[in-house]
Amino acid sequence: MTENNRTEDAFAFLGKGNGIRQLIRDFEWGATPLGRVETWPGSLRTATALLVQSSVPIVMLWGEHGIMIYNDAYSVFAGKRHPQLLGSKVREGWAEIADFNDHVMKVGLAGGTLAYRDQELTLHRRGVPEQVWMNLDYSPVLDEAGTPAGVIAIVVETTGEVVARQRIAREHERLLQLFAQAPTFMAMLRGENHVFEMLNPNYQALIGDRDVIGKPARDALPELADQGFWALLDQAYHTGEPVSRWSERLVIIRSPDIGPEERFIDFVYQPIKSDSGTVTHIFVQGSDVTERVIAEHRQRLLVNELNHRVKNTLASVQAITTQTLRGAMSLREASDSINDRILALSRAHNMLTAQNWTGADLSDVLDTALVLDGDPGRPRFDVTSPALRLEPHAALSLALALHELAINAAKFGALSRPDGRVDIVCETARLEDEEVFRMTWREKGGPPVQTPQRRGFGFHLLERALPVELSGKVRIHHRPEGLVFELSAPLSAIRESADLG
Amino acid sequence: MLVALLIEDFIIQLGCEIAGIAMRLEPALELARTIDVDIAILDINLAGKQSFPIAELLRTRGIPFVFASGYGAAGLEGSGLSAPVLQKPFNVGDVGRLLASAL
């Protein structure tokens, strides 16, 4: 019997194997509150046998002190704490989480269970603090009398999964930030009814302050019906092909107070497909390019207007050339006259351009037109004129007419003599119901005047074109003492009007 | 103003007679209401105002008309009118062909 007793294996319940089984066999259990293995109750042996067989990390905390017995899988989890952890008191073995385990022991020995999912703990398994996450399941182990004698814990470390989930969440957050901060407008529409799932601040700015999340696009933005956008969305959804448009006109009601507003947008409807290849969402992305479209439109208008002005000016130059040549005595004379007239036209244009073609002061018209070679400061003109603002076409016509008079005076009239002078009197007056502008050009000190035999460009312009242009009357008197030119025109036809200014 | 002189000159060269000239919208409308002519030449831009109302008036009176413009045919955009357009600058031959086509 004695021999049998000696050969009988007290640890037979552990089964065969190295690792934790050997460590349990070799451990001095007599030095712990558990006592020598021969004294262990059946429940402790059975529970120990059960956990060492498991490939899931399991630890048992026995007795009030929670003496630790665990399996091979748990020893991997314990890191450098193993093998010192075996047979230690749980509050001392895991000193850094003693409070946590104290609670576990109290609940477990009172017959309760505990379950934690992704419980965050800071462990010192390798000598340094380490953030870990675990799924922990605690349940009591009953002794032969049915009283809780220990706590058994299934420990599954989830740090890898938790870190991965956190990384995905951070990436998602970053994408949302990108979405929010993107300079373009963006929205995500779900399903064939294009339900708003997400939109960024720029999209919100485009549609105004209204809540569209969870609503189908057609309901959320009813004013877009019949503007073609829904058909394009349906097309992108059903074909799976992206749709893009540039400078597309959009009439949107961002605020009921403001009413319909015209905007222009560049946009893409990008279908988003599931793994199986079916379209689940439409990603809407684009830019409000209204300012650009308006600028382009304005530029087109400007180019057209410039082209119009150039063509008109060319036609004016053509008129000057044709008509001057027709009445010319010699090519030399014609060439000089053409040059003079084109320069006069150019000076008048400069005058009007300086005022953005809104109009010109009568005094500027006189200054511009009465420029003669060798007559700086025009001492030979005696000018009286009221302050008067002329509309641009009247200013241009008057400048050209005055230039013709001055050239004629310099060639044939008063200014062809050293003592010759010209009086110019401009005035406004009320005549019956109408305010009129009158101008009298009176030459004196020149050679005796004869009525000219032929009427050239200058007289044509003064006698025929000017009265029509100014809706007025022109009279030219070839008096022996000097030429007199009289113009009268309704002030309304020549004055700069408020709507032109 | 200068261009009116030129057209006037071309018209006379073509053996036609000038029945009347106006350079502003209001006198031109007055002219279009009363004058008896074979054809009218309208500059699209009369001292900053468009001459389309004159064209409408002439149309109701059954008087043919052509336009002259620095804009060319583009000057008629948005007017709803269709008529030959004389693109400035032009020569006597252009004026003759356009008048012939409109008559």
Interface residues (C-beta under 8 A of the other chain):
Chain A: N304 N307 H308 R309 V310 K311 N312 L314 A315 S316 V317 Q318 A319 I320 T322 Q323 R326 L345 E391 P392 H393 L396 S397 L400 F457 H460 L461 R464 A465 L466 V468 E469 S471 A493 L500
Chain B: M1 L2 V3 A4 L5 L6 E8 D9 I21 A22 M23 R24 P27 N45 A47 G48 S69 G70 Y71 G72 A74 G75 Q87 K88 P89 F90
